[in-house]
Amino acid sequence: MADDEATAGFAIRSYEDADFDALGTLWNACRLVVPHNDPATDIAFCRAAADAELFVGLEDGRLVATVMTGHDGHRGWLYYLAVDPAMRHRGLGGRMVDHAETWLGARGVAKVNLMIRDGNTEAAAFYEAVGYAREPRVVMSRFLADKQG
Ligand SMILES: CC(C)(COP(=O)(O)OP(=O)(O)OC[C@H]1O[C@@H](n2cnc3c(N)ncnc32)[C@H](O)[C@@H]1OP(=O)(O)O)[C@@H](O)C(=O)NCCC(=O)NCCS
């Protein structure tokens, strides 16, 4: 779904194929790329899903921010929130989260969750500053290599 929002040089829209190289550079600079998350695979999976979206933030046309969002029929989720290190503390992270929240809210989602890697105190401080609370939950997971189609 196309989505645009523009004010004062900063615009948010849906990811397009031509964004891939700039996005990869940003995610590497933000240390969001880990061995078990291949960006190309994650982006393709998101774009193929009806209930997910990858947004990019452009400052005067340059890709400087991202957020991936989606819902599973119950909760909304945020992933791959990133702001160019040279562009931080200008409110862009907050703008990206607000945009994703608006997208989720428009689809009837009542609550949004996210996970932060242990030790990423900056991300936790950011999310607390934009209204998120820590919840006493234990997150459990496993890879589905034995069941993947
Ligand atoms: C987290 C991140 C997206 C924040 O982006 P940002 O554009 O700097 O965020 P904002 O300017 O909207 O910050 C809003 C408020 O959050 C808080 N905040 C943001 N970064 C912070 C930090 N490093 N330490 C403490 N508080 C922080 C501040 O209160 C800030 O307001 P202020 O700048 O007026 O002090 C950015 O630091 C980033 O890309 N980090 C690396 C990737 C990452 O860890 N993503 C999250 C994965 S879960």
The ligand as an SDF file (V2000), in Angstrom:
LIG
                    3D

 48 50  0  0  0  0  0  0  0  0999 V2000
   16.3330    4.3480   18.7510 C   0  0  0  0  0  0  0  0  0  0  0  0
   16.4500    5.3540   17.6000 C   0  0  0  0  0  0  0  0  0  0  0  0
   15.5640    4.9120   16.4480 C   0  0  0  0  0  0  0  0  0  0  0  0
   15.9730    6.7390   18.1040 C   0  0  0  0  0  0  0  0  0  0  0  0
   15.9560    7.6470   16.9820 O   0  0  0  0  0  0  0  0  0  0  0  0
   15.9420    9.2360   17.1850 P   0  0  0  0  0  0  0  0  0  0  0  0
   15.5380    9.8400   15.8730 O   0  0  0  0  0  0  0  0  0  0  0  0
   17.2060    9.7130   17.7810 O   0  0  0  0  0  0  0  0  0  0  0  0
   14.7640    9.4280   18.2330 O   0  0  0  0  0  0  0  0  0  0  0  0
   14.0120   10.8010   18.6400 P   0  0  0  0  0  0  0  0  0  0  0  0
   14.8100   11.9750   18.1920 O   0  0  0  0  0  0  0  0  0  0  0  0
   12.6000   10.7120   18.1380 O   0  0  0  0  0  0  0  0  0  0  0  0
   14.0710   10.7050   20.2280 O   0  0  0  0  0  0  0  0  0  0  0  0
   12.9540   10.9800   21.0430 C   0  0  0  0  0  0  0  0  0  0  0  0
   13.4050   10.9100   22.4820 C   0  0  0  0  0  0  0  0  0  0  0  0
   13.8120    9.5770   22.8030 O   0  0  0  0  0  0  0  0  0  0  0  0
   14.8600    9.6270   23.7860 C   0  0  0  0  0  0  0  0  0  0  0  0
   16.0870    9.0580   23.2220 N   0  0  0  0  0  0  0  0  0  0  0  0
   16.3810    8.8620   21.9200 C   0  0  0  0  0  0  0  0  0  0  0  0
   17.6010    8.2990   21.7930 N   0  0  0  0  0  0  0  0  0  0  0  0
   18.0760    8.1620   23.0570 C   0  0  0  0  0  0  0  0  0  0  0  0
   19.2910    7.6620   23.5920 C   0  0  0  0  0  0  0  0  0  0  0  0
   20.2740    7.1930   22.7930 N   0  0  0  0  0  0  0  0  0  0  0  0
   19.4710    7.6670   24.9220 N   0  0  0  0  0  0  0  0  0  0  0  0
   18.4890    8.1360   25.7390 C   0  0  0  0  0  0  0  0  0  0  0  0
   17.3140    8.6260   25.2920 N   0  0  0  0  0  0  0  0  0  0  0  0
   17.1160    8.6390   23.9690 C   0  0  0  0  0  0  0  0  0  0  0  0
   15.0710   11.1130   24.1040 C   0  0  0  0  0  0  0  0  0  0  0  0
   14.2180   11.4630   25.1790 O   0  0  0  0  0  0  0  0  0  0  0  0
   14.6000   11.7490   22.8220 C   0  0  0  0  0  0  0  0  0  0  0  0
   14.2480   13.0790   22.9760 O   0  0  0  0  0  0  0  0  0  0  0  0
   15.4320   14.2170   22.9200 P   0  0  0  0  0  0  0  0  0  0  0  0
   16.2490   13.9510   21.6880 O   0  0  0  0  0  0  0  0  0  0  0  0
   14.6610   15.4880   22.8950 O   0  0  0  0  0  0  0  0  0  0  0  0
   16.2380   14.0050   24.1700 O   0  0  0  0  0  0  0  0  0  0  0  0
   17.9230    5.4930   17.1160 C   0  0  0  0  0  0  0  0  0  0  0  0
   18.7480    5.7540   18.2300 O   0  0  0  0  0  0  0  0  0  0  0  0
   18.4530    4.2630   16.4060 C   0  0  0  0  0  0  0  0  0  0  0  0
   18.3150    4.1210   15.1710 O   0  0  0  0  0  0  0  0  0  0  0  0
   19.1370    3.3600   17.1410 N   0  0  0  0  0  0  0  0  0  0  0  0
   19.7830    2.1830   16.5310 C   0  0  0  0  0  0  0  0  0  0  0  0
   18.8020    1.1500   16.0420 C   0  0  0  0  0  0  0  0  0  0  0  0
   17.9720    0.5660   17.1710 C   0  0  0  0  0  0  0  0  0  0  0  0
   18.4720    0.2230   18.2310 O   0  0  0  0  0  0  0  0  0  0  0  0
   16.6500    0.4320   16.8950 N   0  0  0  0  0  0  0  0  0  0  0  0
   15.6950   -0.1060   17.8470 C   0  0  0  0  0  0  0  0  0  0  0  0
   15.6720   -1.5930   17.7810 C   0  0  0  0  0  0  0  0  0  0  0  0
   14.5690   -2.2650   19.0290 S   0  0  0  0  0  0  0  0  0  0  0  0
  1  2  1  0
  2  3  1  0
  2  4  1  0
  2 36  1  0
  4  5  1  0
  5  6  1  0
  6  7  2  0
  6  8  1  0
  6  9  1  0
  9 10  1  0
 10 11  2  0
 10 12  1  0
 10 13  1  0
 13 14  1  0
 14 15  1  0
 15 16  1  0
 15 30  1  0
 16 17  1  0
 17 18  1  0
 17 28  1  0
 18 19  1  0
 18 27  1  0
 19 20  2  0
 20 21  1  0
 21 22  1  0
 21 27  2  0
 22 23  1  0
 22 24  2  0
 24 25  1  0
 25 26  2  0
 26 27  1  0
 28 29  1  0
 28 30  1  0
 30 31  1  0
 31 32  1  0
 32 33  2  0
 32 34  1  0
 32 35  1  0
 36 37  1  0
 36 38  1  0
 38 39  2  0
 38 40  1  0
 40 41  1  0
 41 42  1  0
 42 43  1  0
 43 44  2  0
 43 45  1  0
 45 46  1  0
 46 47  1  0
 47 48  1  0
M  END
$$$$
